[in-house]
Amino acid sequence: MSLTDPISNLLTSIRNAAQTKKETVDVPASKLTEKILSIFKDTGYIEDFRLLKDNAQGTFKIYLKYDNKRSTIIGLKRVSRPGLRIYVRRDRIPRVLNGLGTAVISTSKGVITNKEAYKMKIGGEVLCYIW
């Protein structure tokens, strides 16, 4: 897990914790990580997250969500990465699993879901998919 790509670090930490059925996971804090986590919480993929100020940067404690001992997160995929940025126009906004999943998109209006970007008719950089 490279700290040069905080989004990949976040997704890998969540994926590994969900596979091992951990209740919580800690990741380094950043503004982008906070926006992505708030989208995950609003869409119902995680229970909650809290900022712990233990050093200058701080960490987020993420509380994972389970339904009948099964994680609500089936899959996570990093799309745009530092070596290969993926941008989409407003008419090419991706649908994850025919609308069952969520794409997180960084736009000029902030970090939003694919459904919000479609309603606002704006494109941006596709950060990740979650389903």
DSSP file (Angstrom, degrees, kcal/mol; ACC not computed):
  #  RESIDUE AA STRUCTURE BP1 BP2  ACC     N-H-->O    O-->H-N    N-H-->O    O-->H-N    TCO  KAPPA ALPHA  PHI   PSI    X-CA   Y-CA   Z-CA
    1    1 A M              0   0    0      0, 0.0     2,-0.4     0, 0.0     8,-0.0   0.000 360.0 360.0 360.0 115.5    0.0    0.0    0.0
    2    2 A S    >   -     0   0    0      3,-0.1     3,-1.0     1,-0.1     7,-0.3  -0.720 360.0-149.8 -93.3 136.3    1.6    3.2   -1.2
    3    3 A L  T 3  S+     0   0    0     -2,-0.4    -1,-0.1     1,-0.2     4,-0.0   0.499  91.8  77.5 -81.9  -1.9    1.0    6.4    0.5
    4    4 A T  T 3  S+     0   0    0      1,-0.3    -1,-0.2     2,-0.1    -2,-0.0   0.675 100.1  43.1 -76.5 -15.7    1.5    8.2   -2.8
    5    5 A D    <>  +     0   0    0     -3,-1.0     4,-1.9     1,-0.1    -1,-0.3  -0.787  68.1 177.2-128.1  88.1   -2.0    7.1   -3.7
    6    6 A P  H  > S+     0   0    0      0, 0.0     4,-2.2     0, 0.0     5,-0.1   0.775  78.9  58.1 -65.6 -26.2   -4.3    7.6   -0.7
    7    7 A I  H  > S+     0   0    0      2,-0.2     4,-2.7     1,-0.2     5,-0.2   0.930 107.6  46.0 -70.3 -43.8   -7.4    6.4   -2.6
    8    8 A S  H  > S+     0   0    0      1,-0.2     4,-2.6     2,-0.2     5,-0.2   0.897 112.1  52.4 -63.1 -39.4   -5.9    3.0   -3.4
    9    9 A N  H  X S+     0   0    0     -4,-1.9     4,-2.1    -7,-0.3    -2,-0.2   0.915 111.0  47.5 -60.9 -43.6   -4.7    2.7    0.2
   10   10 A L  H  X S+     0   0    0     -4,-2.2     4,-2.3     2,-0.2    -2,-0.2   0.947 114.2  45.2 -62.0 -50.8   -8.3    3.5    1.4
   11   11 A L  H  X S+     0   0    0     -4,-2.7     4,-2.6     1,-0.2    -2,-0.2   0.893 113.9  48.8 -64.5 -40.6   -9.9    1.0   -0.9
   12   12 A T  H  X S+     0   0    0     -4,-2.6     4,-2.6    -5,-0.2     5,-0.2   0.903 111.2  50.1 -66.4 -40.6   -7.4   -1.8   -0.2
   13   13 A S  H  X S+     0   0    0     -4,-2.1     4,-2.1    -5,-0.2    -2,-0.2   0.921 113.7  45.0 -63.5 -43.5   -7.8   -1.3    3.6
   14   14 A I  H  X S+     0   0    0     -4,-2.3     4,-2.5     2,-0.2     5,-0.2   0.927 113.8  49.6 -65.8 -44.8  -11.6   -1.5    3.4
   15   15 A R  H  X S+     0   0    0     -4,-2.6     4,-2.0     1,-0.2    -2,-0.2   0.922 113.2  45.9 -60.4 -46.1  -11.5   -4.5    1.1
   16   16 A N  H  X S+     0   0    0     -4,-2.6     4,-1.6     1,-0.2    -1,-0.2   0.892 113.7  48.5 -66.0 -40.0   -9.1   -6.4    3.3
   17   17 A A  H  <>S+     0   0    0     -4,-2.1     5,-2.7    -5,-0.2     4,-0.2   0.886 111.5  49.9 -67.7 -38.0  -11.0   -5.6    6.5
   18   18 A A  H ><5S+     0   0    0     -4,-2.5     3,-0.8     1,-0.2    53,-0.2   0.879 109.6  51.2 -68.2 -37.0  -14.3   -6.6    4.9
   19   19 A Q  H 3<5S+     0   0    0     -4,-2.0    -1,-0.2     1,-0.2    -2,-0.2   0.836 113.6  43.9 -69.9 -31.4  -12.8  -10.0    3.7
   20   20 A T  T 3<5S-     0   0    0     -4,-1.6    -1,-0.2    -5,-0.2    -2,-0.2   0.352 113.0-121.1 -93.6   6.6  -11.5  -10.7    7.2
   21   21 A K  T < 5 +     0   0    0     -3,-0.8    -3,-0.2    -4,-0.2     2,-0.2   0.820  50.7 166.2  60.3  36.9  -14.8   -9.6    8.8
   22   22 A K      < -     0   0    0     -5,-2.7    -1,-0.2    -6,-0.1    42,-0.1  -0.533  35.8-143.1 -78.1 150.4  -13.3   -6.9   10.9
   23   23 A E  S    S+     0   0    0     -2,-0.2    41,-2.4     1,-0.1     2,-0.3   0.830  79.7  21.6 -82.9 -33.6  -15.6   -4.3   12.5
   24   24 A T  E     -A   63   0A   0     39,-0.2     2,-0.3    -7,-0.1    39,-0.2  -0.909  58.7-170.5-133.5 160.0  -13.3   -1.3   12.1
   25   25 A V  E     -A   62   0A   0     37,-1.6    37,-3.3    -2,-0.3     2,-0.4  -0.984  16.0-139.3-147.6 144.5  -10.3   -0.2   10.0
   26   26 A D  E     +A   61   0A   0     -2,-0.3    35,-0.2    35,-0.2    -2,-0.0  -0.892  22.9 173.1-108.8 134.8   -8.0    2.8   10.3
   27   27 A V  E     -A   60   0A   0     33,-2.1    33,-3.1    -2,-0.4   -17,-0.0  -0.967  40.9 -91.2-134.8 152.1   -6.8    4.8    7.4
   28   28 A P  E     -A   59   0A   0      0, 0.0    31,-0.3     0, 0.0     2,-0.2  -0.348  49.1-116.4 -62.0 143.0   -4.8    8.0    7.1
   29   29 A A        +     0   0    0     29,-2.2     2,-0.3    23,-0.1     3,-0.1  -0.561  44.1 150.1 -86.8 143.9   -7.0   11.1    7.0
   30   30 A S     >  -     0   0    0     -2,-0.2     4,-2.1     1,-0.1     5,-0.1  -0.950  54.8-107.3-157.0 166.1   -7.2   13.6    4.1
   31   31 A K  H  > S+     0   0    0     -2,-0.3     4,-1.9     2,-0.2     5,-0.1   0.899 120.4  49.2 -65.7 -39.5   -9.9   15.8    2.7
   32   32 A L  H  > S+     0   0    0      2,-0.2     4,-2.3     1,-0.2    -1,-0.2   0.905 110.1  51.0 -66.2 -41.5  -10.4   13.5   -0.4
   33   33 A T  H  > S+     0   0    0      1,-0.2     4,-2.6     2,-0.2    -1,-0.2   0.893 108.8  52.6 -61.4 -39.9  -10.7   10.4    1.8
   34   34 A E  H  X S+     0   0    0     -4,-2.1     4,-2.1     2,-0.2    -1,-0.2   0.902 109.5  48.2 -63.3 -41.6  -13.3   12.2    4.0
   35   35 A K  H  X S+     0   0    0     -4,-1.9     4,-1.6     2,-0.2    -2,-0.2   0.900 112.7  47.9 -67.1 -40.5  -15.4   13.0    0.9
   36   36 A I  H  X S+     0   0    0     -4,-2.3     4,-2.3     1,-0.2    -2,-0.2   0.920 112.0  49.9 -65.9 -42.7  -15.2    9.5   -0.4
   37   37 A L  H  X S+     0   0    0     -4,-2.6     4,-2.3     1,-0.2    -2,-0.2   0.864 107.2  54.2 -64.4 -35.9  -16.1    8.0    3.0
   38   38 A S  H  X S+     0   0    0     -4,-2.1     4,-2.5     2,-0.2    -1,-0.2   0.870 108.7  49.5 -67.3 -33.7  -19.1   10.3    3.3
   39   39 A I  H  X S+     0   0    0     -4,-1.6     4,-2.2     2,-0.2    -2,-0.2   0.924 110.3  50.4 -66.9 -43.6  -20.3    9.0   -0.1
   40   40 A F  H  <>S+     0   0    0     -4,-2.3     5,-2.6     1,-0.2     6,-1.0   0.883 113.5  46.3 -60.3 -38.1  -19.8    5.4    1.1
   41   41 A K  H ><5S+     0   0    0     -4,-2.3     3,-0.9     4,-0.2    -2,-0.2   0.921 111.9  49.8 -70.3 -44.1  -21.8    6.3    4.3
   42   42 A D  H 3<5S+     0   0    0     -4,-2.5    -2,-0.2     1,-0.3    -1,-0.2   0.842 111.9  48.3 -64.8 -33.5  -24.6    8.1    2.4
   43   43 A T  T 3<5S-     0   0    0     -4,-2.2    -1,-0.3    -5,-0.1    -2,-0.2   0.506 118.1-112.5 -86.4  -4.1  -25.0    5.2    0.0
   44   44 A G  T < 5S+     0   0    0     -3,-0.9    -3,-0.2    -4,-0.4    -2,-0.1   0.661  82.2 119.4  89.4  17.1  -25.1    2.6    2.8
   45   45 A Y  S   <S+     0   0    0     -5,-2.6    20,-0.7    -6,-0.2     2,-0.3   0.789  77.6  31.9 -86.4 -28.2  -21.8    0.8    2.2
   46   46 A I  E    S-B   64   0A   0     -6,-1.0    18,-0.2    18,-0.2    -2,-0.2  -0.914  71.3-135.9-125.4 157.3  -20.3    1.6    5.6
   47   47 A E  E    S-     0   0A   0     16,-2.1     2,-0.3    -2,-0.3    17,-0.2   0.954  72.4 -45.7 -73.8 -52.1  -21.9    2.2    9.0
   48   48 A D  E     -B   63   0A   0     15,-1.3    15,-3.1     2,-0.0     2,-0.3  -0.968  45.7-141.8-168.3 170.7  -19.9    5.3   10.0
   49   49 A F  E     -B   62   0A   0     -2,-0.3     2,-0.3    13,-0.2    13,-0.2  -0.986  11.1-163.2-148.7 149.1  -16.5    6.9   10.2
   50   50 A R  E     -B   61   0A   0     11,-2.0    11,-2.9    -2,-0.3     2,-0.5  -0.968  21.0-123.4-133.3 146.6  -14.7    9.1   12.8
   51   51 A L  E     -B   60   0A   0     -2,-0.3     2,-0.6     9,-0.2     9,-0.2  -0.800  22.6-162.3 -90.2 124.2  -11.7   11.4   12.7
   52   52 A L  E     -B   59   0A   0      7,-3.7     7,-2.4    -2,-0.5     2,-1.4  -0.940   7.8-152.5-107.4 120.0   -9.1   10.5   15.3
   53   53 A K        +     0   0    0     -2,-0.6     3,-0.1     5,-0.2    -2,-0.0  -0.665  44.5 136.9 -92.4  82.4   -6.5   13.3   16.0
   54   54 A D  S    S+     0   0    0     -2,-1.4     2,-0.2     5,-0.0    -1,-0.2   0.644  73.7   1.5-100.7 -18.2   -3.5   11.3   17.1
   55   55 A N  S    S-     0   0    0     -3,-0.3     4,-0.1     4,-0.0    -1,-0.0  -0.769  98.9 -69.1-147.3-165.8   -0.9   13.2   15.1
   56   56 A A  S    S+     0   0    0     -2,-0.2    -3,-0.0     1,-0.2    -1,-0.0   0.885 131.6  33.5 -62.6 -38.8   -0.7   16.1   12.7
   57   57 A Q  S    S-     0   0    0      1,-0.1    -1,-0.2   -27,-0.0     2,-0.0   0.901  97.2-155.5 -85.2 -43.5   -2.5   14.3    9.9
   58   58 A G        -     0   0    0    -30,-0.1   -29,-2.2    -7,-0.1     2,-0.3  -0.117   7.5-110.0  87.6 169.1   -4.9   12.2   11.9
   59   59 A T  E     -AB  28  52A   0     -7,-2.4    -7,-3.7   -31,-0.3     2,-0.5  -0.963  14.1-126.7-136.4 154.3   -6.6    8.9   10.9
   60   60 A F  E     -AB  27  51A   0    -33,-3.1   -33,-2.1    -2,-0.3     2,-0.7  -0.887  13.6-150.0-100.1 130.8  -10.2    7.9   10.1
   61   61 A K  E     -AB  26  50A   0    -11,-2.9   -11,-2.0    -2,-0.5     2,-0.5  -0.909  18.6-157.8 -96.8 116.5  -11.7    5.0   12.0
   62   62 A I  E     -AB  25  49A   0    -37,-3.3   -37,-1.6    -2,-0.7     2,-0.7  -0.835   6.7-151.5-101.1 127.5  -14.1    3.3    9.6
   63   63 A Y  E     -AB  24  48A   0    -15,-3.1   -16,-2.1    -2,-0.5   -15,-1.3  -0.879  19.8-142.9 -99.4 112.0  -17.0    1.2   11.0
   64   64 A L  E     - B   0  46A   0    -41,-2.4     2,-0.4    -2,-0.7   -18,-0.2  -0.352   8.6-129.1 -77.0 155.7  -17.9   -1.4    8.4
   65   65 A K        -     0   0    0    -20,-0.7     7,-1.9    -2,-0.1     8,-0.4  -0.880  23.4-173.7-110.0 134.4  -21.5   -2.5    7.9
   66   66 A Y  E     -C   71   0B   0     -2,-0.4     2,-0.4     5,-0.2     5,-0.2  -0.952  13.0-160.6-127.8 147.5  -22.6   -6.2    7.8
   67   67 A D  E >  S-C   70   0B   0      3,-3.3     3,-1.1    -2,-0.3    -2,-0.0  -0.963  84.2 -17.4-129.2 112.5  -25.9   -7.8    7.0
   68   68 A N  T 3  S-     0   0    0     -2,-0.4    -1,-0.1     1,-0.2     3,-0.1   0.922 128.5 -54.1  54.0  47.9  -26.3  -11.4    8.3
   69   69 A K  T 3  S+     0   0    0      1,-0.2     2,-0.4   -48,-0.0    -1,-0.2   0.601 118.5 113.1  63.5  14.9  -22.6  -11.6    8.8
   70   70 A R  E <  S-C   67   0B   0     -3,-1.1    -3,-3.3   -49,-0.0    -1,-0.2  -0.956  72.3-113.8-116.2 136.7  -22.0  -10.7    5.2
   71   71 A S  E     -C   66   0B   0     -2,-0.4    -5,-0.2    -5,-0.2   -26,-0.0  -0.353  10.3-139.0 -66.1 143.0  -20.3   -7.4    4.2
   72   72 A T  S    S+     0   0    0     -7,-1.9     2,-0.8   -27,-0.3    -1,-0.1   0.668  89.9  80.3 -74.4 -15.5  -22.4   -4.9    2.4
   73   73 A I        +     0   0    0     -8,-0.4    -2,-0.1     1,-0.2     3,-0.1  -0.837  51.4 168.9 -94.2 112.0  -19.4   -4.2    0.2
   74   74 A I        -     0   0    0     -2,-0.8     2,-0.3     1,-0.3    -1,-0.2   0.850  66.2  -0.6 -88.0 -40.7  -19.1   -6.9   -2.4
   75   75 A G        -     0   0    0      2,-0.0    56,-2.4     0, 0.0     2,-0.4  -0.999  51.4-165.7-152.9 152.5  -16.4   -5.2   -4.5
   76   76 A L  E     -D  130   0C   0     -2,-0.3     2,-0.4    54,-0.2    54,-0.2  -0.996  11.9-175.8-134.6 138.0  -14.2   -2.1   -4.8
   77   77 A K  E     -D  129   0C   0     52,-2.4    52,-2.7    -2,-0.4     2,-0.5  -0.981  20.8-140.8-140.7 128.4  -12.3   -1.1   -7.9
   78   78 A R  E     +D  128   0C   0     -2,-0.4    50,-0.3    50,-0.2     3,-0.1  -0.749  25.7 173.4 -82.0 126.3   -9.9    1.8   -8.4
   79   79 A V        +     0   0    0     48,-1.9     2,-0.4    -2,-0.5    48,-0.2   0.878  61.3  40.5-100.3 -70.3  -10.5    3.3  -11.9
   80   80 A S  S    S+     0   0    0     46,-1.6    -1,-0.3    47,-0.2     5,-0.2  -0.694  72.9 176.0 -84.1 131.8   -8.4    6.4  -12.3
   81   81 A R  B >   -H   84   0D   0      3,-2.0     3,-1.0    -2,-0.4   -76,-0.0  -0.837  46.0 -95.2-131.6 168.6   -4.9    6.2  -10.8
   82   82 A P  T 3  S+     0   0    0      0, 0.0     3,-0.3     0, 0.0    -2,-0.0   0.825 123.8  45.2 -57.1 -32.9   -1.9    8.4  -10.8
   83   83 A G  T 3  S+     0   0    0      1,-0.3     2,-0.3    -3,-0.0    -3,-0.0   0.677 126.4  26.1 -83.8 -17.6   -0.3    6.7  -13.8
   84   84 A L  B <  S-H   81   0D   0     -3,-1.0    -3,-2.0    -5,-0.0     2,-0.3  -0.758  73.4-160.0-150.6  95.6   -3.5    6.7  -15.9
   85   85 A R        -     0   0    0     -2,-0.3     2,-0.6    -3,-0.3    -5,-0.1  -0.591   7.2-153.9 -79.4 137.0   -6.2    9.2  -15.3
   86   86 A I        -     0   0    0     40,-0.3    40,-2.1    -2,-0.3     2,-0.3  -0.953  15.2-180.0-116.2 115.7   -9.7    8.3  -16.5
   87   87 A Y  E     -E  125   0C   0     -2,-0.6     2,-0.4    38,-0.2    38,-0.2  -0.875   7.1-162.1-113.5 147.6  -12.0   11.2  -17.4
   88   88 A V  E     -E  124   0C   0     36,-2.7    36,-1.4    -2,-0.3     2,-0.1  -0.966  15.2-128.7-128.6 146.5  -15.6   11.0  -18.6
   89   89 A R    >   -     0   0    0     -2,-0.4     3,-1.5    34,-0.2    35,-0.1  -0.357  39.4 -98.8 -80.2 171.1  -17.9   13.5  -20.4
   90   90 A R  G >  S+     0   0    0      1,-0.3     3,-0.6    31,-0.2    32,-0.2   0.785 124.6  50.8 -65.9 -26.1  -21.3   14.1  -19.0
   91   91 A D  G 3  S+     0   0    0      1,-0.2    -1,-0.3    30,-0.1    27,-0.0   0.446 108.3  53.8 -90.1   1.1  -22.9   11.7  -21.6
   92   92 A R  G <   +     0   0    0     -3,-1.5    -1,-0.2     2,-0.0    -2,-0.2   0.028  69.5 146.0-119.5  24.9  -20.4    8.9  -20.8
   93   93 A I    <   -     0   0    0     -3,-0.6    -3,-0.1    -5,-0.1    30,-0.0  -0.480  50.8-118.6 -66.1 126.7  -21.0    8.7  -17.0
   94   94 A P        -     0   0    0      0, 0.0     2,-0.5     0, 0.0     9,-0.2  -0.314  15.0-146.5 -72.9 149.0  -20.6    5.0  -16.1
   95   95 A R    >   -     0   0    0      7,-0.1     2,-0.6    -2,-0.0     3,-0.6  -0.972  16.6-141.1-109.4 125.5  -23.3    2.8  -14.5
   96   96 A V  G >>>S-     0   0    0     -2,-0.5     5,-2.7     5,-0.3     3,-0.7  -0.781  79.0 -16.1 -91.9 121.5  -21.9    0.2  -12.2
   97   97 A L  G >45S-     0   0    0     -2,-0.6     3,-1.3     1,-0.2    -1,-0.3   0.893 126.7 -57.2  51.5  46.8  -23.7   -3.2  -12.4
   98   98 A N  G <45S-     0   0    0     -3,-0.6    -1,-0.2     1,-0.3    -2,-0.1   0.848 111.6 -41.4  54.2  39.5  -26.6   -1.6  -14.3
   99   99 A G  G <45S+     0   0    0     -3,-0.7    -1,-0.3     0, 0.0    -2,-0.2   0.370 118.7 102.9  95.8  -4.3  -27.3    0.9  -11.5
  100  100 A L  T <<5S+     0   0    0     -3,-1.3    -3,-0.2    -4,-0.5     2,-0.1   0.762  80.8  48.1 -81.7 -24.5  -26.8   -1.4   -8.5
  101  101 A G  S   <S-     0   0    0     -5,-2.7     2,-0.4    28,-0.0    -5,-0.3  -0.375  81.3-120.9-103.7-174.8  -23.3   -0.1   -7.7
  102  102 A T  E     -F  130   0C   0     28,-3.1    28,-2.5    -2,-0.1     2,-0.4  -0.992   8.9-152.9-133.5 136.8  -21.9    3.4   -7.3
  103  103 A A  E     -F  129   0C   0     -2,-0.4    11,-1.4    26,-0.2     2,-0.6  -0.915  15.2-142.8-104.4 136.5  -19.1    5.3   -9.1
  104  104 A V  E     -FG 128 113C   0     24,-2.9    23,-2.6    -2,-0.4    24,-1.2  -0.891  22.8-171.8-100.7 124.0  -17.3    8.0   -7.3
  105  105 A I  E     -FG 126 112C   0      7,-3.3     7,-2.9    -2,-0.6     2,-0.7  -0.955  20.8-143.1-124.1 132.4  -16.5   10.9   -9.6
  106  106 A S  E     +FG 125 111C   0     19,-3.0    19,-2.4    -2,-0.4     5,-0.2  -0.852  36.7 165.9 -92.6 117.0  -14.3   14.0   -8.9
  107  107 A T  E >   - G   0 110C   0      3,-2.5     3,-1.3    -2,-0.7    17,-0.1  -0.589  55.5 -93.7-121.5-179.5  -15.9   17.0  -10.7
  108  108 A S  T 3  S+     0   0    0     15,-0.4     3,-0.1     1,-0.2    16,-0.1   0.679 126.6  55.4 -69.6 -16.8  -15.7   20.7  -10.7
  109  109 A K  T 3  S-     0   0    0      1,-0.4    -1,-0.2     3,-0.0     2,-0.2   0.317 123.9 -94.6 -95.5   5.6  -18.6   20.7   -8.1
  110  110 A G  E <   -G  107   0C   0     -3,-1.3    -3,-2.5     2,-0.1     2,-0.6  -0.629  65.3 -31.8 112.2-172.5  -16.7   18.3   -5.8
  111  111 A V  E    S+G  106   0C   0     -5,-0.2     2,-0.3    -2,-0.2    -5,-0.2  -0.762  75.1 156.4 -87.3 119.7  -16.6   14.6   -5.2
  112  112 A I  E     -G  105   0C   0     -7,-2.9    -7,-3.3    -2,-0.6     2,-0.1  -0.830  41.2 -94.1-138.0 171.7  -20.0   13.1   -6.1
  113  113 A T  E  >  -G  104   0C   0     -2,-0.3     4,-2.2    -9,-0.2    -9,-0.2  -0.373  38.5-108.0 -83.4 167.9  -21.7    9.9   -7.1
  114  114 A N  H  > S+     0   0    0    -11,-1.4     4,-2.0     1,-0.2     5,-0.1   0.842 119.5  54.8 -65.8 -32.6  -22.4    8.9  -10.7
  115  115 A K  H  > S+     0   0    0      2,-0.2     4,-1.9   -12,-0.2    -1,-0.2   0.900 109.3  46.3 -68.1 -40.3  -26.1    9.5  -10.1
  116  116 A E  H  > S+     0   0    0      2,-0.2     4,-2.4     1,-0.2    -2,-0.2   0.898 112.0  51.4 -67.4 -40.0  -25.6   13.0   -8.9
  117  117 A A  H  X>S+     0   0    0     -4,-2.2     5,-2.0     1,-0.2     4,-0.9   0.878 109.0  51.4 -64.4 -37.2  -23.2   13.8  -11.8
  118  118 A Y  H  <5S+     0   0    0     -4,-2.0     3,-0.2     2,-0.2    -1,-0.2   0.906 111.5  46.7 -65.5 -41.7  -25.9   12.5  -14.2
  119  119 A K  H  <5S+     0   0    0     -4,-1.9    -2,-0.2     1,-0.2    -1,-0.2   0.881 116.2  44.2 -67.0 -37.9  -28.5   14.7  -12.7
  120  120 A M  H  <5S-     0   0    0     -4,-2.4    -1,-0.2    -5,-0.1    -2,-0.2   0.568 106.4-131.5 -83.1  -8.9  -26.2   17.8  -12.7
  121  121 A K  T  <5 +     0   0    0     -4,-0.9     2,-0.3    -3,-0.2    -3,-0.2   0.915  61.4 128.1  57.5  48.6  -25.1   16.9  -16.3
  122  122 A I      < -     0   0    0     -5,-2.0    -1,-0.2   -32,-0.2     2,-0.1  -0.970  43.4-152.1-131.5 150.5  -21.3   17.2  -15.5
  123  123 A G        +     0   0    0     -2,-0.3   -15,-0.4    -3,-0.1     2,-0.3  -0.372  24.3 144.6-104.6-173.1  -18.4   14.9  -16.1
  124  124 A G  E     -E   88   0C   0    -36,-1.4   -36,-2.7   -17,-0.1     2,-0.5  -0.980  52.0 -33.7 169.9-162.0  -15.1   14.4  -14.3
  125  125 A E  E     -EF  87 106C   0    -19,-2.4   -19,-3.0    -2,-0.3     2,-0.8  -0.775  51.3-134.0 -91.0 124.5  -12.5   12.0  -13.2
  126  126 A V  E     + F   0 105C   0    -40,-2.1   -46,-1.6    -2,-0.5   -40,-0.3  -0.696  26.9 178.0 -80.5 111.9  -13.8    8.5  -12.2
  127  127 A L  E     -     0   0C   0    -23,-2.6   -48,-1.9    -2,-0.8     2,-0.3   0.934  53.7 -28.0 -82.7 -49.7  -12.1    7.7   -8.9
  128  128 A C  E     -DF  78 104C   0    -24,-1.2   -24,-2.9   -50,-0.3     2,-0.4  -0.988  46.5-125.8-162.0 164.9  -13.5    4.3   -8.0
  129  129 A Y  E     -DF  77 103C   0    -52,-2.7   -52,-2.4    -2,-0.3     2,-0.4  -0.927  21.9-174.0-115.2 144.5  -16.4    1.8   -8.3
  130  130 A I  E      DF  76 102C   0    -28,-2.5   -28,-3.1    -2,-0.4   -54,-0.2  -0.997 360.0 360.0-137.7 137.0  -18.2    0.2   -5.3
  131  131 A W              0   0    0    -56,-2.4   -55,-0.2    -2,-0.4    -1,-0.1   0.294 360.0 360.0-148.1 360.0  -20.8   -2.5   -5.3
